[in-house]
Amino acid sequence: MSVTTIKAFYNDDDILMNAVKKIRSEKYHIEEVYTPFPVHGLEKAMGLADTRIAITAFMYGCLGLIVAITMMNYIMIEDWPQDIGGKPSFSYLENMPAFVPIMFELTVFFAAHLMVITFYLRSKMWPFKKAENPDVRTTDDHFLVEVEAGDNNEELTNLLLETGAVEVHVPKK
């Protein structure tokens, strides 16, 4: 059984949302949807799982906090303790209130930067990567839905036209 990917073009985001819901209700698998701007609720309509980027952000923030505590303890307590303004730096706990802004900043710094790097790697969007956009119109004013058809191309094509597609492209065999 050969799997064919059919491309359907839409020119309105509301029609697109209704079409995605109809296609999914008919038990077809949507490979990808290309839009010129983010469409609210599209990921739920497509049945995509929630992202786990918040969990990684928390872990990266904890890493930043550990690095901040270790760095400040080494620099200010062990390596070069100083008497600043009559306050000796003999223990970390006595001086911790002064270190809170540094801990906060490094927590945010690590979470933000490592989250962006993780997003780019997970999305396979590294520098100098060629764009994978199948049609230039999806960056301007059209929406594209790629659907796996299997062997019933005619039935799926009719469904896509019924849902409001302005164009349907079926690849030649």
N, CA and C atoms as an extended XYZ file, in Angstrom:
519
Properties=species:S:1:pos:R:3:atomname:S:1:resname:S:1:resid:I:1 pbc="F F F"
N         0.838       -1.171        0.000 N   MET     1
C         0.000        0.000        0.000 CA  MET     1
C         0.882        1.232        0.000 C   MET     1
N         0.748        2.064       -1.004 N   SER     2
C         1.551        3.284       -1.085 CA  SER     2
C         0.811        4.430       -0.396 C   SER     2
N         1.569        5.253        0.317 N   VAL     3
C         0.988        6.385        1.022 CA  VAL     3
C         1.245        7.641        0.207 C   VAL     3
N         0.176        8.357       -0.104 N   THR     4
C         0.258        9.587       -0.874 CA  THR     4
C        -0.093       10.755        0.035 C   THR     4
N         0.640       11.848       -0.095 N   THR     5
C         0.342       13.049        0.677 CA  THR     5
C        -0.345       14.054       -0.243 C   THR     5
N        -1.556       14.398        0.110 N   ILE     6
C        -2.343       15.356       -0.666 CA  ILE     6
C        -2.255       16.713        0.017 C   ILE     6
N        -2.083       17.761       -0.798 N   LYS     7
C        -1.964       19.122       -0.274 CA  LYS     7
C        -3.228       19.898       -0.603 C   LYS     7
N        -3.833       20.481        0.441 N   ALA     8
C        -5.041       21.292        0.266 CA  ALA     8
C        -4.747       22.715        0.720 C   ALA     8
N        -5.136       23.689       -0.095 N   PHE     9
C        -4.912       25.101        0.208 CA  PHE     9
C        -6.220       25.742        0.656 C   PHE     9
N        -6.123       26.561        1.701 N   TYR    10
C        -7.267       27.316        2.220 CA  TYR    10
C        -6.879       28.786        2.264 C   TYR    10
N        -7.882       29.672        2.217 N   ASN    11
C        -7.564       31.097        2.244 CA  ASN    11
C        -8.151       31.821        3.448 C   ASN    11
N        -8.669       31.071        4.440 N   ASP    12
C        -9.213       31.694        5.643 CA  ASP    12
C        -8.918       30.792        6.840 C   ASP    12
N        -8.536       31.389        7.967 N   ASP    13
C        -8.161       30.583        9.120 CA  ASP    13
C        -9.367       29.906        9.780 C   ASP    13
N       -10.537       30.518        9.740 N   ASP    14
C       -11.730       29.872       10.306 CA  ASP    14
C       -12.134       28.645        9.485 C   ASP    14
N       -12.064       28.772        8.167 N   ILE    15
C       -12.362       27.631        7.290 CA  ILE    15
C       -11.326       26.533        7.524 C   ILE    15
N       -10.066       26.929        7.708 N   LEU    16
C        -9.004       25.964        7.991 CA  LEU    16
C        -9.296       25.184        9.272 C   LEU    16
N        -9.687       25.889       10.340 N   MET    17
C        -9.971       25.213       11.615 CA  MET    17
C       -11.095       24.201       11.463 C   MET    17
N       -12.167       24.607       10.796 N   ASN    18
C       -13.288       23.682       10.580 CA  ASN    18
C       -12.858       22.499        9.709 C   ASN    18
N       -12.019       22.755        8.712 N   ALA    19
C       -11.546       21.686        7.828 CA  ALA    19
C       -10.684       20.689        8.602 C   ALA    19
N        -9.801       21.175        9.441 N   VAL    20
C        -8.935       20.284       10.231 CA  VAL    20
C        -9.783       19.402       11.135 C   VAL    20
N       -10.790       19.993       11.766 N   LYS    21
C       -11.669       19.203       12.633 CA  LYS    21
C       -12.429       18.138       11.834 C   LYS    21
N       -12.899       18.516       10.653 N   LYS    22
C       -13.648       17.569        9.798 CA  LYS    22
C       -12.735       16.450        9.303 C   LYS    22
N       -11.510       16.808        8.877 N   ILE    23
C       -10.560       15.795        8.384 CA  ILE    23
C       -10.219       14.811        9.491 C   ILE    23
N        -9.989       15.331       10.701 N   ARG    24
C        -9.664       14.438       11.828 CA  ARG    24
C       -10.859       13.573       12.213 C   ARG    24
N       -12.082       14.120       12.104 N   SER    25
C       -13.262       13.320       12.448 CA  SER    25
C       -13.480       12.186       11.450 C   SER    25
N       -12.967       12.365       10.222 N   GLU    26
C       -13.067       11.314        9.211 CA  GLU    26
C       -11.900       10.323        9.298 C   GLU    26
N       -11.074       10.454       10.332 N   LYS    27
C        -9.970        9.521       10.640 CA  LYS    27
C        -8.816        9.573        9.644 C   LYS    27
N        -8.569       10.738        9.058 N   TYR    28
C        -7.388       10.915        8.209 CA  TYR    28
C        -6.274       11.509        9.059 C   TYR    28
N        -5.043       11.176        8.705 N   HIS    29
C        -3.882       11.679        9.441 CA  HIS    29
C        -3.346       12.940        8.764 C   HIS    29
N        -3.308       14.025        9.509 N   ILE    30
C        -2.760       15.285        9.001 CA  ILE    30
C        -1.264       15.299        9.299 C   ILE    30
N        -0.476       15.341        8.235 N   GLU    31
C         0.981       15.375        8.381 CA  GLU    31
C         1.455       16.701        8.954 C   GLU    31
N         1.034       17.799        8.322 N   GLU    32
C         1.512       19.130        8.718 CA  GLU    32
C         0.539       20.181        8.219 C   GLU    32
N         0.505       21.306        8.927 N   VAL    33
C        -0.279       22.458        8.509 CA  VAL    33
C         0.663       23.649        8.471 C   VAL    33
N         0.719       24.338        7.346 N   TYR    34
C         1.560       25.521        7.180 CA  TYR    34
C         0.661       26.751        7.158 C   TYR    34
N         0.962       27.734        8.011 N   THR    35
C         0.146       28.941        8.101 CA  THR    35
C         1.030       30.181        8.034 C   THR    35
N         0.508       31.292        7.511 N   PRO    36
C         1.307       32.519        7.463 CA  PRO    36
C         1.408       33.222        8.817 C   PRO    36
N         0.546       32.850        9.751 N   PHE    37
C         0.580       33.408       11.106 CA  PHE    37
C         0.041       32.353       12.065 C   PHE    37
N         0.348       32.469       13.365 N   PRO    38
C        -0.150       31.472       14.315 CA  PRO    38
C        -1.680       31.472       14.377 C   PRO    38
N        -2.260       30.291       14.361 N   VAL    39
C        -3.716       30.144       14.438 CA  VAL    39
C        -4.041       29.541       15.804 C   VAL    39
N        -4.743       30.315       16.615 N   HIS    40
C        -5.065       29.893       17.973 CA  HIS    40
C        -5.951       28.639       17.964 C   HIS    40
N        -5.533       27.624       18.709 N   GLY    41
C        -6.309       26.399       18.836 CA  GLY    41
C        -6.033       25.353       17.776 C   GLY    41
N        -5.158       25.654       16.824 N   LEU    42
C        -4.888       24.702       15.738 CA  LEU    42
C        -4.212       23.436       16.258 C   LEU    42
N        -3.311       23.585       17.219 N   GLU    43
C        -2.607       22.409       17.741 CA  GLU    43
C        -3.576       21.454       18.445 C   GLU    43
N        -4.598       21.993       19.110 N   LYS    44
C        -5.604       21.137       19.750 CA  LYS    44
C        -6.470       20.458       18.694 C   LYS    44
N        -6.830       21.209       17.661 N   ALA    45
C        -7.654       20.642       16.592 CA  ALA    45
C        -6.910       19.536       15.850 C   ALA    45
N        -5.588       19.674       15.727 N   MET    46
C        -4.786       18.651       15.053 CA  MET    46
C        -4.524       17.437       15.946 C   MET    46
N        -4.777       17.583       17.246 N   GLY    47
C        -4.550       16.479       18.178 CA  GLY    47
C        -3.104       16.344       18.614 C   GLY    47
N        -2.355       17.449       18.558 N   LEU    48
C        -0.954       17.398       18.982 CA  LEU    48
C        -0.859       17.382       20.502 C   LEU    48
N         0.139       16.696       21.016 N   ALA    49
C         0.351       16.630       22.464 CA  ALA    49
C         0.904       17.953       22.977 C   ALA    49
N         0.655       18.221       24.260 N   ASP    50
C         1.192       19.436       24.866 CA  ASP    50
C         2.715       19.386       24.881 C   ASP    50
N         3.329       20.557       24.817 N   THR    51
C         4.776       20.655       24.813 CA  THR    51
C         5.340       20.437       26.221 C   THR    51
N         6.557       19.954       26.277 N   ARG    52
C         7.230       19.736       27.557 CA  ARG    52
C         8.326       20.769       27.783 C   ARG    52
N         8.275       21.895       27.066 N   ILE    53
C         9.327       22.904       27.182 CA  ILE    53
C         9.312       23.550       28.573 C   ILE    53
N         8.162       23.606       29.244 N   ALA    54
C         8.103       24.182       30.591 CA  ALA    54
C         8.883       23.328       31.586 C   ALA    54
N         8.849       22.016       31.406 N   ILE    55
C         9.609       21.122       32.296 CA  ILE    55
C        11.095       21.350       32.099 C   ILE    55
N        11.526       21.483       30.858 N   THR    56
C        12.950       21.736       30.611 CA  THR    56
C        13.339       23.112       31.127 C   THR    56
N        12.448       24.100       31.039 N   ALA    57
C        12.741       25.438       31.566 CA  ALA    57
C        12.978       25.372       33.072 C   ALA    57
N        12.156       24.611       33.772 N   PHE    58
C        12.344       24.451       35.216 CA  PHE    58
C        13.687       23.779       35.523 C   PHE    58
N        14.013       22.719       34.782 N   MET    59
C        15.291       22.027       35.016 CA  MET    59
C        16.473       22.945       34.717 C   MET    59
N        16.380       23.734       33.629 N   TYR    60
C        17.456       24.662       33.298 CA  TYR    60
C        17.566       25.771       34.340 C   TYR    60
N        16.451       26.213       34.890 N   GLY    61
C        16.479       27.204       35.964 CA  GLY    61
C        17.145       26.649       37.210 C   GLY    61
N        16.841       25.401       37.547 N   CYS    62
C        17.506       24.756       38.695 CA  CYS    62
C        19.008       24.636       38.456 C   CYS    62
N        19.401       24.307       37.241 N   LEU    63
C        20.824       24.240       36.897 CA  LEU    63
C        21.474       25.607       37.074 C   LEU    63
N        20.811       26.667       36.622 N   GLY    64
C        21.331       28.025       36.780 CA  GLY    64
C        21.474       28.398       38.240 C   GLY    64
N        20.516       28.013       39.076 N   LEU    65
C        20.589       28.293       40.509 CA  LEU    65
C        21.765       27.561       41.148 C   LEU    65
N        21.962       26.307       40.780 N   ILE    66
C        23.094       25.533       41.318 CA  ILE    66
C        24.423       26.151       40.887 C   ILE    66
N        24.515       26.552       39.627 N   VAL    67
C        25.742       27.198       39.140 CA  VAL    67
C        25.983       28.509       39.892 C   VAL    67
N        24.926       29.296       40.122 N   ALA    68
C        25.066       30.571       40.832 CA  ALA    68
C        25.552       30.352       42.263 C   ALA    68
N        24.938       29.403       42.964 N   ILE    69
C        25.333       29.136       44.350 CA  ILE    69
C        26.773       28.651       44.404 C   ILE    69
N        27.127       27.711       43.539 N   THR    70
C        28.495       27.181       43.519 CA  THR    70
C        29.504       28.268       43.164 C   THR    70
N        29.189       29.081       42.169 N   MET    71
C        30.095       30.137       41.737 CA  MET    71
C        30.307       31.177       42.843 C   MET    71
N        29.223       31.630       43.472 N   MET    72
C        29.357       32.653       44.510 CA  MET    72
C        30.070       32.111       45.737 C   MET    72
N        29.796       30.871       46.099 N   ASN    73
C        30.478       30.276       47.243 CA  ASN    73
C        31.976       30.178       46.974 C   ASN    73
N        32.339       29.757       45.783 N   TYR    74
C        33.769       29.630       45.463 CA  TYR    74
C        34.436       31.000       45.389 C   TYR    74
N        33.849       31.938       44.672 N   ILE    75
C        34.475       33.244       44.456 CA  ILE    75
C        34.525       34.064       45.738 C   ILE    75
N        33.401       34.183       46.438 N   MET    76
C        33.305       35.114       47.568 CA  MET    76
C        33.679       34.508       48.919 C   MET    76
N        33.634       33.207       49.067 N   ILE    77
C        33.889       32.591       50.369 CA  ILE    77
C        35.217       31.841       50.385 C   ILE    77
N        35.434       30.963       49.392 N   GLU    78
C        36.622       30.107       49.419 CA  GLU    78
C        37.843       30.747       48.784 C   GLU    78
N        37.702       31.274       47.575 N   ASP    79
C        38.865       31.747       46.823 CA  ASP    79
C        39.409       33.073       47.340 C   ASP    79
N        38.578       34.079       47.523 N   TRP    80
C        39.067       35.400       47.887 CA  TRP    80
C        38.068       36.096       48.818 C   TRP    80
N        37.960       35.663       50.078 N   PRO    81
C        37.032       36.318       51.005 CA  PRO    81
C        37.494       37.740       51.300 C   PRO    81
N        36.553       38.659       51.306 N   GLN    82
C        36.884       40.060       51.546 CA  GLN    82
C        36.002       40.640       52.640 C   GLN    82
N        36.515       41.649       53.293 N   ASP    83
C        35.762       42.390       54.295 CA  ASP    83
C        35.197       43.613       53.581 C   ASP    83
N        33.920       43.532       53.175 N   ILE    84
C        33.291       44.600       52.399 CA  ILE    84
C        32.350       45.358       53.324 C   ILE    84
N        32.641       46.630       53.558 N   GLY    85
C        31.784       47.473       54.396 CA  GLY    85
C        31.676       46.972       55.819 C   GLY    85
N        32.710       46.345       56.339 N   GLY    86
C        32.699       45.842       57.704 CA  GLY    86
C        31.989       44.516       57.857 C   GLY    86
N        31.596       43.905       56.724 N   LYS    87
C        30.898       42.614       56.784 CA  LYS    87
C        31.828       41.535       56.246 C   LYS    87
N        32.389       40.727       57.119 N   PRO    88
C        33.293       39.680       56.638 CA  PRO    88
C        32.535       38.566       55.920 C   PRO    88
N        33.186       37.959       54.926 N   SER    89
C        32.584       36.873       54.153 CA  SER    89
C        33.166       35.538       54.603 C   SER    89
N        32.750       35.087       55.781 N   PHE    90
C        33.294       33.833       56.293 CA  PHE    90
C        32.370       32.637       56.044 C   PHE    90
N        31.084       32.895       55.841 N   SER    91
C        30.189       31.778       55.540 CA  SER    91
C        29.179       32.211       54.472 C   SER    91
N        28.776       31.256       53.708 N   TYR    92
C        27.830       31.544       52.611 CA  TYR    92
C        26.468       31.944       53.157 C   TYR    92
N        25.978       31.252       54.185 N   LEU    93
C        24.637       31.512       54.714 CA  LEU    93
C        24.508       32.908       55.304 C   LEU    93
N        25.582       33.436       55.915 N   GLU    94
C        25.513       34.787       56.471 CA  GLU    94
C        25.373       35.832       55.368 C   GLU    94
N        25.942       35.569       54.222 N   ASN    95
C        25.955       36.530       53.125 CA  ASN    95
C        24.922       36.244       52.038 C   ASN    95
N        24.104       35.214       52.209 N   MET    96
C        23.167       34.819       51.164 CA  MET    96
C        22.184       35.921       50.760 C   MET    96
N        21.658       36.746       51.666 N   PRO    97
C        20.751       37.798       51.202 CA  PRO    97
C        21.379       38.722       50.159 C   PRO    97
N        22.660       38.953       50.227 N   ALA    98
C        23.324       39.794       49.230 CA  ALA    98
C        23.472       39.071       47.896 C   ALA    98
N        23.398       37.745       47.911 N   PHE    99
C        23.590       36.960       46.694 CA  PHE    99
C        22.281       36.654       45.967 C   PHE    99
N        21.142       36.973       46.559 N   VAL   100
C        19.845       36.635       45.963 CA  VAL   100
C        19.681       37.223       44.554 C   VAL   100
N        20.017       38.504       44.313 N   PRO   101
C        19.867       39.005       42.938 CA  PRO   101
C        20.705       38.237       41.915 C   PRO   101
N        21.893       37.833       42.303 N   ILE   102
C        22.751       37.069       41.386 CA  ILE   102
C        22.142       35.687       41.123 C   ILE   102
N        21.613       35.064       42.161 N   MET   103
C        20.971       33.755       41.987 CA  MET   103
C        19.775       33.874       41.050 C   MET   103
N        18.960       34.918       41.238 N   PHE   104
C        17.793       35.121       40.381 CA  PHE   104
C        18.212       35.334       38.933 C   PHE   104
N        19.183       36.214       38.706 N   GLU   105
C        19.604       36.525       37.339 CA  GLU   105
C        20.184       35.316       36.621 C   GLU   105
N        20.994       34.525       37.291 N   LEU   106
C        21.564       33.344       36.631 CA  LEU   106
C        20.508       32.261       36.399 C   LEU   106
N        19.520       32.170       37.293 N   THR   107
C        18.418       31.225       37.075 CA  THR   107
C        17.659       31.587       35.797 C   THR   107
N        17.308       32.852       35.654 N   VAL   108
C        16.592       33.311       34.461 CA  VAL   108
C        17.476       33.189       33.218 C   VAL   108
N        18.742       33.543       33.338 N   PHE   109
C        19.666       33.474       32.203 CA  PHE   109
C        19.782       32.044       31.668 C   PHE   109
N        20.018       31.084       32.556 N   PHE   110
C        20.161       29.691       32.129 CA  PHE   110
C        18.848       29.170       31.538 C   PHE   110
N        17.727       29.451       32.201 N   ALA   111
C        16.439       28.949       31.713 CA  ALA   111
C        16.143       29.501       30.321 C   ALA   111
N        16.319       30.802       30.133 N   ALA   112
C        15.973       31.417       28.855 CA  ALA   112
C        16.881       30.942       27.723 C   ALA   112
N        18.175       31.000       27.930 N   HIS   113
C        19.094       30.656       26.847 CA  HIS   113
C        19.065       29.168       26.508 C   HIS   113
N        19.055       28.313       27.512 N   LEU   114
C        19.034       26.876       27.227 CA  LEU   114
C        17.687       26.436       26.655 C   LEU   114
N        16.605       27.125       27.026 N   MET   115
C        15.308       26.796       26.451 CA  MET   115
C        15.272       27.137       24.964 C   MET   115
N        15.839       28.270       24.584 N   VAL   116
C        15.890       28.647       23.169 CA  VAL   116
C        16.738       27.647       22.387 C   VAL   116
N        17.886       27.286       22.936 N   ILE   117
C        18.752       26.305       22.266 CA  ILE   117
C        18.033       24.967       22.128 C   ILE   117
N        17.340       24.531       23.176 N   THR   118
C        16.589       23.278       23.127 CA  THR   118
C        15.486       23.342       22.075 C   THR   118
N        14.779       24.461       22.007 N   PHE   119
C        13.715       24.623       21.015 CA  PHE   119
C        14.278       24.519       19.602 C   PHE   119
N        15.389       25.206       19.344 N   TYR   120
C        15.982       25.155       18.003 CA  TYR   120
C        16.454       23.751       17.646 C   TYR   120
N        17.082       23.061       18.577 N   LEU   121
C        17.555       21.704       18.297 CA  LEU   121
C        16.378       20.745       18.106 C   LEU   121
N        15.352       20.872       18.954 N   ARG   122
C        14.188       19.992       18.864 CA  ARG   122
C        13.418       20.224       17.566 C   ARG   122
N        13.378       21.477       17.123 N   SER   123
C        12.671       21.822       15.892 CA  SER   123
C        13.543       21.650       14.653 C   SER   123
N        14.781       21.257       14.856 N   LYS   124
C        15.752       21.082       13.775 CA  LYS   124
C        15.902       22.374       12.973 C   LYS   124
N        16.029       23.483       13.688 N   MET   125
C        16.178       24.801       13.060 CA  MET   125
C        17.565       25.356       13.358 C   MET   125
N        18.592       24.666       12.929 N   TRP   126
C        19.941       25.143       13.159 CA  TRP   126
C        20.323       26.187       12.113 C   TRP   126
N        21.404       26.942       12.375 N   PRO   127
C        21.796       27.986       11.431 CA  PRO   127
C        22.083       27.421       10.033 C   PRO   127
N        21.769       28.199        9.034 N   PHE   128
C        22.011       27.906        7.622 CA  PHE   128
C        21.203       26.717        7.101 C   PHE   128
N        20.155       26.335        7.830 N   LYS   129
C        19.288       25.259        7.366 CA  LYS   129
C        18.343       25.807        6.305 C   LYS   129
N        18.165       25.054        5.252 N   LYS   130
C        17.265       25.468        4.185 CA  LYS   130
C        15.816       25.312        4.648 C   LYS   130
N        14.973       26.252        4.277 N   ALA   131
C        13.564       26.228        4.671 CA  ALA   131
C        12.853       25.033        4.045 C   ALA   131
N        11.894       24.477        4.781 N   GLU   132
C        11.140       23.313        4.309 CA  GLU   132
C         9.723       23.701        3.907 C   GLU   132
N         9.526       24.914        3.493 N   ASN   133
C         8.203       25.383        3.125 CA  ASN   133
C         7.822       24.820        1.755 C   ASN   133
N         6.717       24.070        1.661 N   PRO   134
C         6.362       23.442        0.388 CA  PRO   134
C         5.779       24.405       -0.648 C   PRO   134
N         5.274       25.561       -0.219 N   ASP   135
C         4.693       26.521       -1.159 CA  ASP   135
C         4.896       27.928       -0.594 C   ASP   135
N         5.334       28.831       -1.448 N   VAL   136
C         5.646       30.194       -1.021 CA  VAL   136
C         4.406       30.948       -0.544 C   VAL   136
N         3.250       30.587       -1.045 N   ARG   137
C         2.020       31.297       -0.675 CA  ARG   137
C         1.675       31.148        0.803 C   ARG   137
N         2.202       30.127        1.468 N   THR   138
C         1.894       29.941        2.890 CA  THR   138
C         2.603       30.962        3.770 C   THR   138
N         3.522       31.742        3.216 N   THR   139
C         4.135       32.821        3.981 CA  THR   139
C         3.406       34.139        3.765 C   THR   139
N         2.408       34.139        2.891 N   ASP   140
C         1.702       35.378        2.572 CA  ASP   140
C         0.235       35.329        2.993 C   ASP   140
N        -0.576       34.517        2.306 N   ASP   141
C        -2.009       34.580        2.562 CA  ASP   141
C        -2.743       33.244        2.440 C   ASP   141
N        -2.052       32.133        2.273 N   HIS   142
C        -2.712       30.835        2.139 CA  HIS   142
C        -2.308       29.908        3.287 C   HIS   142
N        -3.169       28.953        3.529 N   PHE   143
C        -2.929       27.924        4.537 CA  PHE   143
C        -2.851       26.592        3.806 C   PHE   143
N        -1.903       25.755        4.187 N   LEU   144
C        -1.696       24.475        3.510 CA  LEU   144
C        -1.836       23.339        4.510 C   LEU   144
N        -2.619       22.346        4.146 N   VAL   145
C        -2.793       21.150        4.966 CA  VAL   145
C        -2.285       19.961        4.162 C   VAL   145
N        -1.338       19.224        4.733 N   GLU   146
C        -0.835       17.997        4.100 CA  GLU   146
C        -1.485       16.805        4.800 C   GLU   146
N        -2.185       15.987        4.024 N   VAL   147
C        -2.930       14.858        4.568 CA  VAL   147
C        -2.471       13.578        3.893 C   VAL   147
N        -2.278       12.526        4.695 N   GLU   148
C        -1.950       11.208        4.143 CA  GLU   148
C        -3.227       10.587        3.592 C   GLU   148
N        -3.172       10.158        2.336 N   ALA   149
C        -4.374        9.637        1.686 CA  ALA   149
C        -4.441        8.118        1.662 C   ALA   149
N        -3.323        7.460        1.596 N   GLY   150
C        -3.359        6.013        1.426 CA  GLY   150
C        -3.754        5.670        0.001 C   GLY   150
N        -4.765        4.808       -0.177 N   ASP   151
C        -5.199        4.395       -1.509 CA  ASP   151
C        -6.462        5.111       -1.990 C   ASP   151
N        -7.130        5.839       -1.113 N   ASN   152
C        -8.398        6.459       -1.495 CA  ASN   152
C        -8.220        7.960       -1.751 C   ASN   152
N        -7.476        8.298       -2.815 N   ASN   153
C        -7.209        9.699       -3.164 CA  ASN   153
C        -8.483       10.448       -3.541 C   ASN   153
N        -9.343        9.799       -4.297 N   GLU   154
C       -10.560       10.460       -4.788 CA  GLU   154
C       -11.482       10.848       -3.634 C   GLU   154
N       -11.647        9.952       -2.691 N   GLU   155
C       -12.529       10.214       -1.546 CA  GLU   155
C       -11.993       11.374       -0.699 C   GLU   155
N       -10.681       11.380       -0.456 N   LEU   156
C       -10.075       12.454        0.332 CA  LEU   156
C       -10.126       13.783       -0.411 C   LEU   156
N        -9.889       13.770       -1.700 N   THR   157
C        -9.959       14.995       -2.500 CA  THR   157
C       -11.353       15.612       -2.425 C   THR   157
N       -12.373       14.794       -2.532 N   ASN   158
C       -13.753       15.295       -2.422 CA  ASN   158
C       -14.025       15.872       -1.037 C   ASN   158
N       -13.515       15.201        0.006 N   LEU   159
C       -13.681       15.701        1.376 CA  LEU   159
C       -13.010       17.068        1.541 C   LEU   159
N       -11.789       17.196        1.008 N   LEU   160
C       -11.060       18.458        1.139 CA  LEU   160
C       -11.778       19.590        0.399 C   LEU   160
N       -12.320       19.308       -0.762 N   LEU   161
C       -13.070       20.329       -1.495 CA  LEU   161
C       -14.355       20.706       -0.764 C   LEU   161
N       -14.990       19.730       -0.116 N   GLU   162
C       -16.204       20.010        0.661 CA  GLU   162
C       -15.915       20.902        1.862 C   GLU   162
N       -14.713       20.780        2.433 N   THR   163
C       -14.374       21.567        3.624 CA  THR   163
C       -13.977       22.995        3.294 C   THR   163
N       -13.913       23.349        2.020 N   GLY   164
C       -13.636       24.734        1.642 CA  GLY   164
C       -12.256       24.966        1.058 C   GLY   164
N       -11.574       23.916        0.629 N   ALA   165
C       -10.244       24.092        0.009 CA  ALA   165
C       -10.379       24.815       -1.312 C   ALA   165
N        -9.483       25.781       -1.547 N   VAL   166
C        -9.513       26.501       -2.818 CA  VAL   166
C        -8.713       25.755       -3.884 C   VAL   166
N        -7.744       24.962       -3.449 N   GLU   167
C        -6.942       24.112       -4.370 CA  GLU   167
C        -6.642       22.814       -3.667 C   GLU   167
N        -6.573       21.740       -4.446 N   VAL   168
C        -6.145       20.431       -3.939 CA  VAL   168
C        -5.155       19.866       -4.926 C   VAL   168
N        -3.955       19.524       -4.445 N   HIS   169
C        -2.920       18.956       -5.308 CA  HIS   169
C        -2.706       17.488       -4.927 C   HIS   169
N        -2.950       16.619       -5.909 N   VAL   170
C        -2.700       15.184       -5.726 CA  VAL   170
C        -1.465       14.842       -6.545 C   VAL   170
N        -0.408       14.319       -5.924 N   PRO   171
C         0.802       13.997       -6.700 CA  PRO   171
C         0.540       12.873       -7.669 C   PRO   171
N         1.224       12.918       -8.791 N   LYS   172
C         1.115       11.868       -9.815 CA  LYS   172
C         1.837       10.625       -9.320 C   LYS   172
N         1.297        9.475       -9.698 N   LYS   173
C         1.928        8.209       -9.292 CA  LYS   173
C         3.040        7.826      -10.198 C   LYS   173
